[in-house]
C-alpha cells in the first residue's frame, strides 16, 4: 500500500501525449489549446473612434475655435475619410476609423449641433481624447493566448478576432469505461432483490464529458476468461481504460490478475486513502489502466483526483488549486488520507467547507448535497480543527 | 440611467418559464432538473456485505467458537443463500446479499483459511460489522435530489441508480444572437483596414453553450429597414434575443428606436456601470431582448451578470455566490459600478483577486489573462483597498 501523494506522483509520471488535431474554433470550447495565438495585426488595427461625436483638428480648438461646420459622417465600417478644412469637423461613430487630419473626438454629450454646425460646449479637451490608438492593446505578432490553456468563451472571442477559424487543440485520449460485477443490471431494468443498477460507468462518462472526452462503455461479467478476452482487445484499441470494481480482495476480483497476465505493468495497487483504497493503476506502452474500486464514491473521487490530474498534466495544463476552511471539527481515526464530501460557501472572500454526513463510500446520494471533496492529510487519529484549511476538489461548474 | 442593482432587479423581475421536457438521463448533464428524484427502494436494497471475507452467526462467535467450516460462497449478484449450520460460515463478497442466519462479516485480512475451514484471528468483533444495513443510506420514497438543481456527474449517478432513464429538465429558451455594425466581417475573411472581424456573437454562443443552450446567430447591417424586418420575425420566433452593438448614441445606433417601433417594452437603457453602460433591455409578451453594447468586454460582462442571472432565476436555480479579496488598491474615479477583470488565486482558503491591466472595454485579449470579474460598487472617486472583499463572477470551469 502506498500513500495518496506517492500514488499521484506515479500517476503523473506516466502521462501521455495524444497529439494534436485541428477543430473549428467555435467547437473548441473546453478543449486544450495547442498553439500560441498571435495578433494578425495591431489591435486596434486603426486609430479607432471610441465615442460617438465629432472629430476635429486639435490645433484649431487650441487656437480658440468652438464652432465647427460638419463636412460629413465617418461611420463604422467605411473607408477612412479626410477632413478637408482644418476648421471644420466630421461626425464620427464608435468603431469608425479616425478621419485623416483629425486627432480629437468630442462626444455628442459635449456639443450642440444646429444647422450643420457643431458648437463645442466644453473647454477641457485633451489631445487624442476618445480615440483608441492603433496598436495600443496589442501589436501585430504579440502572443494573445499561450498554448496549453483550456479554451473558454474569452478565448473563443480572441480566436474569432484574429481569424483562427480552425484551431489546434490536444487530441482527446480514446477512453473505454468498463464496469464489472454480476450484481449490476441496466438502468432501464428492474433489479431483483440481490441486484442493483449500474451507475458508476455513467458517473464516469459524465465526469469525462466535463473534460470534453466522449468515452465508450462496456460491462463485463465476473468471469475471468470473458474479462481477459475483452480487455485484451481494449488494451490495443484504447489509450485509457477506466474500470470500476473487481480490484478488492474478493474471490471474483479477477482484474489485477487478468491485467497482469495481459502484460499490463502494475504501478501500484491499494492506496492509503478513504474512500478508494483498492485503486489499481497500470500501464502498457500505449494504454493507461485506471482500475477504481467499485463503490460509487470511491470511483468518483479517484476519477477526480487521479484521472483529472493525469489528463491535465498529460496536456501540460496548470490546474487551478484551491483550499477551503473547515467550518467544524472532523474526527478521523484511520491512518489514511481522507477525501471528505463538503458543501462550499463563501464568507468575506473565504471559501468555507462544511462536511456532509454521508454513510460511507456506498452512499452515492450524499454527493448530491456536496460540491467538492476536501483532502485531509494522512495522520493517525487526528482531529482536523475548525478553521484549518485543506485542498478542495470541486465537481460542479455552477 | 439606472444603477446596476436596479437593472439587475428589473432583469430578475422579468423571468420566464420555458416549460419542461424529458431527456435521456445521460444527456442531462448541465441541464436543470425539474422533478424530485425519489428512491425507488431502500439504499442499500438489502443487507449488503461491505468487505470480502466470511459471514458468521455472531452468537457462535460469542460462545467462543473461532474455527468455521466453509459451507459455500455468496457472490455479489446471486440470490441470498442460507447458512445451514450456525457453527459454519459462508464466504461473502463485497456487494453480495448478507446470507440468511448470519449477522457479522469478518474480512479476509482477519482470517486464515485452510482445508475449507476459516480460523478467525481476532477477538474484537462487533455485531453487524462490515455490513451495510438495508435502508441505512436512504429509505424508499426519500427525495434523493430536489428539483431545480444543475445536474452534475453526481446526479447522473443517482439517476442511474434509481432507474430514471428519462428525466424531466427545464426546456431551454430559444435564443437568437445578433451582431450589428458595418465594420464587421466574417472570421474567415481578411478585413480591410477599416474593418474588424465579428467576435461578440461567438463569445455569446460560447457563454450560452456553458449553460447548454444552443443559440442561433445572425448579423444585420446598420440599416434601419433591414433591422426592423428581421427583428420583427425574430421577436415572434424566439424566446430571447441577444444583441451586440447599436445601442449607443451613434447615428446608426438604430436598435432602441427599432425595438420601440416594434412594440418591445423598454425596461431600461443605460446602466451606471463600466464597462457595459449603454445596455438596453426590453420585453414583449413572449420575448426578452437583451441589447448589449458592442465593445467585447461590455458584451461579455453583461451576458455574465444579467443574462446568466436571468436564466438561473427563470429556472429557480440558486447560483453559488462568491466574493474575493483584492490583492492591491484599485483607484476608480467615475461614479459607476466597476466590473474589473481579475486573476484568481488561493491562499489559506482565501480567494484572492488580482486586477488585470487591460486597455478598456475594447481589449478582448485581456480576458484571456483573467478568470473572473470583480464587482466594485458605485461610489464617487473611491479607492478600493487591498484586503477588501467584493463579489466575483467567474467564467472558467477549470
Interface residues (C-beta under 8 A of the other chain):
Chain A: X25 X26 X29 X30 X39 X43 X44 X45 X46 X48 X50 X52 X73 X75 X76 X77 X78 X79 X80 X91 X93 X94 X95 X96 X97 X107 X108 X109 X132 X136 X137 X138 X144 X145 X149 X150 X152 X153 X154 X155 X156 X157 X158 X159 X160 X161 X162 X163 X164 X165 X181 X182 X183 X184 X187 X188 X189 X190 X191 X192 X193 X194 X195 X196 X197 X198 X199 X200 X202 X203 X204 X205 X206 X207 X209 X210 X222 X248 X249 X250 X251 X252 X253 X294 X296 X300 X312 X317 X319 X320 X321 X322 X323 X324 X325 X344 X346 X348 X349 X350 X351 X352 X358 X359 X360 X362 X363 X364 X365 X366 X367 X368 X370 X371 X389 X395 X396 X397 X398
Chain B: X25 X26 X29 X30 X39 X43 X44 X45 X46 X48 X50 X52 X73 X75 X76 X77 X78 X79 X80 X91 X93 X94 X95 X96 X97 X107 X108 X109 X132 X136 X137 X138 X144 X145 X149 X150 X152 X153 X154 X155 X156 X157 X158 X159 X160 X161 X162 X163 X164 X165 X181 X182 X183 X184 X187 X188 X189 X190 X191 X192 X193 X194 X195 X196 X197 X198 X199 X200 X202 X203 X204 X205 X206 X207 X209 X210 X222 X248 X249 X250 X251 X252 X253 X294 X296 X300 X312 X317 X319 X320 X321 X322 X323 X324 X325 X344 X346 X348 X349 X350 X351 X352 X358 X359 X360 X362 X363 X364 X365 X366 X367 X368 X370 X371 X389 X395 X396 X397 X398
